[in-house]
C-alpha cells in the first residue's frame, strides 16, 4: 500500500485531475487506436483492478486489519469496481448501463477526493486507480463500444440508489458505520447546517440524477455529432 503523504496534496490533486482529463480526451480522440488494442488495454485494466481489490479486501483479511466498520464494499465505487473488473475480463454488455451511470460517478472521486484536498495524504494508490478507471469507463463505452444509454436506465439506477441509502440509514445507526455515503453528510452540514438524514438522501439522490442526466445528454450528443449507430440489444437490459 502506498499513501500520498510524500508530496504537496494540491500538486497531487492537480496532476490527478489533469491525467484524468487528458485521458478522457485521448479516449474520445483515439478511439480507433484503442479499438485496435482493446484486448491489451482491457487486460492491463484487469490487472490493475485485480491488484486494487486484493489490496482493499484480501490483504486486510490476511493481515487481520479488516474492519467491519470500514472495509465492507458498501459504497458506490466499491460496488462498481468489481463489476468493472468482471467487464474487463468478459466484455459482458449487460454490465454497460450500470458502469455508464453508477460507475461513471467515479469521476467525482477525481474532482472531490474523499472530501477536501487535505485528505489526499491519507489516500492510497488503489483509491486513485479505481476512480481513474471508473471515471474513464463511460467515455470508453460511448466512444469505443458505441454504447447508447437509455433514460429509463438513469431513472432505475437513481431509484435503486435512493432505496439503498434509505436502507442503510437504520443499519448505520445500529452498527455505528457510515456506509453508502453517510459520512458525506458531515461535509453537507458545513454547507447546510442541521440537514437531516432524509433531506441529505433527497439532495444526494437529486444530485446523482442530475449527474446521470448530464451523462445521458453528452452520450446522445456524441452519437448525434458523429452520426454513429448505438450499440444494439443490451442498451435496455433493465
C-alpha positions in Angstrom: 0.0 0.0 0.0 1.2 3.5 -0.9 -0.1 6.6 0.8 0.3 10.0 -0.8 1.8 11.9 2.0 5.2 12.4 0.2 4.3 15.5 -1.8 2.1 18.6 -1.8 -1.5 17.4 -1.8 -2.6 20.3 -4.1 0.1 19.3 -6.7 -1.1 15.7 -6.5 -4.7 16.8 -6.9 -3.9 18.9 -10.0 -1.8 16.1 -11.5 -4.5 13.5 -11.0 -7.2 15.8 -12.5 -5.0 16.7 -15.5 -4.2 13.0 -16.0 -7.9 12.1 -16.0 -9.0 14.9 -18.3 -6.2 14.2 -20.8 -7.1 10.5 -20.7 -10.7 11.3 -21.4 -9.7 13.4 -24.4 -7.5 10.6 -25.7 -10.3 8.0 -25.4 -12.5 10.3 -27.5 -9.8 11.3 -30.0 -8.0 8.0 -30.4 -10.9 5.5 -30.3 -9.7 3.7 -33.4 -6.3 3.1 -31.8 -8.0 2.0 -28.6 -10.2 -0.4 -30.5 -7.3 -2.0 -32.3 -5.5 -2.5 -29.0 -8.7 -3.2 -27.0 -7.7 -6.6 -25.7 -4.4 -5.5 -24.4 -5.8 -2.4 -22.8 -8.6 -4.4 -21.1 -6.0 -6.9 -19.8 -3.9 -4.1 -18.3 -7.0 -2.6 -16.7 -8.0 -6.0 -15.3 -4.5 -6.5 -13.7 -4.8 -3.1 -12.1 -8.3 -3.7 -10.8 -7.4 -7.2 -9.5 -4.5 -5.5 -7.6 -6.7 -2.9 -6.1 -9.3 -5.4 -5.0 -6.6 -7.6 -3.4 -5.3 -4.6 -1.6 -8.7 -3.5 -0.4 -10.0 -6.8 0.7 -7.7 -9.8 0.6 -4.7 -8.1 2.2 -6.7 -6.8 5.2 -8.2 -10.2 5.8 -4.7 -11.8 5.6 -3.1 -9.3 8.0 -6.1 -9.1 10.4 -6.7 -5.4 9.7 -10.1 -6.0 8.1 -12.7 -3.7 9.8 -16.4 -4.3 9.8 -16.9 -0.5 10.2 -14.7 0.5 7.3 -13.8 -2.4 5.0 -17.1 -3.7 3.6 -17.9 -2.8 -0.1 -21.0 -0.6 0.6 -20.0 2.5 -1.3 -20.9 3.3 -4.9 -17.4 3.0 -6.3 -16.6 -0.1 -4.2 -19.7 -1.8 -5.6 -19.0 -0.9 -9.3 -15.2 -1.6 -9.3 -15.6 -5.4 -9.2 -18.3 -5.1 -11.9 -15.7 -3.2 -14.0 -13.1 -5.9 -13.3 -15.6 -8.5 -14.5 -16.3 -6.4 -17.6 -12.6 -6.1 -18.5 -12.4 -9.9 -18.5 -15.7 -10.7 -20.3 -17.0 -7.6 -22.0 -20.4 -8.6 -20.9 -22.7 -6.0 -22.4 -25.3 -6.3 -19.7 -22.8 -4.6 -17.4 -22.6 -1.5 -19.5 -25.6 0.5 -18.3 -24.6 0.2 -14.7 -21.0 1.0 -15.5 -22.0 4.0 -17.5 -24.3 5.5 -14.9 -23.3 4.3 -11.5 -19.7 3.5 -12.3 -19.3 6.8 -14.0 -19.8 8.6 -10.7 -16.2 7.5 -10.0 -15.0 10.7 -11.7 -16.4 12.6 -8.7 -13.7 10.8 -6.7 -11.2 12.6 -9.0 -12.6 16.0 -8.6 -13.6 15.6 -4.9 -11.0 13.1 -3.5 -12.9 11.7 -0.5 -13.6 15.2 0.7 -11.3 18.2 0.9 -7.9 18.2 -0.9 -6.2 18.0 2.6 -7.4 14.4 2.7 -5.1 13.3 -0.1 -2.2 12.3 2.1 -4.5 9.6 3.6 -5.5 8.1 0.3 -3.9 5.1 -1.3 -2.8 4.0 -4.8 -5.8 1.8 -5.1 -8.1 4.7 -4.5 -6.6 6.6 -7.4 -6.5 3.6 -9.7 -10.2 2.7 -9.1 -11.5 6.2 -9.5 -9.3 6.9 -12.6 -10.6 3.8 -14.4 -14.2 4.2 -13.3 -14.0 7.9 -14.5 -12.8 6.8 -18.0 -15.3 4.0 -18.4 -18.4 5.9 -19.6 -16.3 7.6 -22.3 -14.8 4.3 -23.4 -18.2 2.7 -23.5 -19.7 5.5 -25.6 -16.8 6.2 -28.0 -15.2 2.8 -28.4 -18.0 0.4 -27.8 -20.8 2.5 -29.3 -22.9 2.3 -26.1 -26.0 4.5 -26.2 -27.7 4.8 -22.8 -31.5 4.9 -22.2 -33.2 7.4 -20.0 -35.1 4.5 -18.3 -31.8 3.2 -17.0 -31.0 6.5 -15.4 -34.3 6.5 -13.6 -34.0 2.9 -12.4 -30.4 3.4 -11.1 -31.4 6.6 -9.3 -34.3 4.9 -7.6 -32.2 1.9 -6.5 -29.5 4.3 -5.2 -32.2 6.2 -3.1 -33.6 2.9 -1.7 -30.1 1.7 -0.8 -29.4 5.0 1.1 -32.6 4.7 3.0 -32.0 1.1 3.9 -28.6 1.9 5.3 -29.9 4.7 7.5 -31.0 2.3 10.3 -28.2 -0.1 9.5 -25.6 2.6 10.0 -27.2 3.6 13.3 -27.3 0.1 14.6 -23.8 -0.9 13.6 -22.2 2.6 14.0 -21.0 2.6 10.4 -21.0 5.2 7.6 -21.8 3.1 4.6 -23.4 4.3 1.4 -22.1 7.8 1.7 -23.5 8.7 5.1 -20.0 10.0 6.1 -20.6 12.7 3.4 -23.4 14.2 5.5 -20.7 15.8 7.7 -19.5 17.6 4.6 -23.1 18.6 3.7 -23.6 20.1 7.1 -20.8 22.5 6.5 -22.9 23.9 3.7 -26.4 23.3 5.1 -26.1 23.2 9.0 -28.7 20.9 10.6 -29.5 19.0 7.5 -31.4 15.8 8.4 -30.6 12.3 7.0 -33.8 12.3 4.9 -33.0 15.7 3.4 -29.5 14.5 2.7 -30.8 11.4 1.0 -33.1 13.5 -1.2 -30.4 16.1 -2.1 -27.8 13.5 -2.9 -30.2 11.5 -5.0 -31.2 14.7 -6.8 -27.6 15.5 -7.4 -27.0 11.9 -8.7 -30.0 12.1 -11.0 -28.7 15.4 -12.4 -25.3 13.8 -13.0 -27.0 10.9 -14.9 -28.9 13.4 -17.0 -25.7 15.2 -17.9 -24.0 11.9 -18.9 -27.1 10.8 -20.8 -27.2 14.1 -22.8 -23.5 14.0 -23.5 -23.7 10.5 -24.9 -26.7 11.4 -27.1 -24.9 14.5 -28.3 -21.8 12.5 -29.1 -23.7 9.9 -31.1 -25.6 12.6 -32.9 -22.5 14.6 -33.7 -20.7 11.6 -35.2 -23.8 10.0 -36.7 -23.0 6.7 -35.1 -25.3 3.8 -34.6 -25.7 3.0 -30.9 -24.8 -0.4 -29.6 -27.6 -2.9 -30.2 -29.7 -5.2 -28.0 -28.3 -4.7 -24.4 -29.0 -1.0 -24.0 -32.4 -1.6 -22.4 -31.3 -4.6 -20.3 -33.0 -3.1 -17.2 
